[in-house]
Amino acid sequence: MANSSSDDIAALREDLNSLRQDLSSLISNLKTDAAKNMSRGASQLDENMQAFYRSALNSGEEQARQLSKKIEDHPLLAIMLVLGAGYLGGRMLSR
């Protein structure tokens, strides 16, 4: 009977050690997977931000071209608008 109990305790210790190793391996794999997922997420965010920047830059350039064309098409109107805005700004700042 004493032999049987000591065999059971030895088997339990082996099982616990095996469980500890399995748990350690699982945690290590979870850390590795989390790091990979974070890296992929950061890479995707970087790609999205670069695409947004290119889109905003292209849109801004297009708006500048359109404004330039309107000024070229109607230079007198553009001068009058700028003078009017300057006059109003001056009046507002003088108060």
C-alpha positions, 0 to 999 in steps of 0.5 A: 500500500505504501508503494502504491501511494508513493507511485501515485504521488510520483505520477502526480508530480510528473503530471504537474511538471508536464502541465507546468511545461505545457502551460509555459509553452502555451504562454510563450506561444500566446506572447509570440502570436500577440507580438505578430498580430500587433506588428501586422496591425501596426503595418496595416495602420501605416499603410492606411495612413500613407494612403490617406496622406497621398489622397489628401495631398492629391486632393489639395493639389487639385483644389489649388489647381482649380483655384489658380485656374479660376483666378486666371479666368477672372483676375479682376474679380479675384483682386476685388475679393482680396481687396474686400477681404483685406478691408473687412479684416482691417476694419475688424482689427482696428476696433 
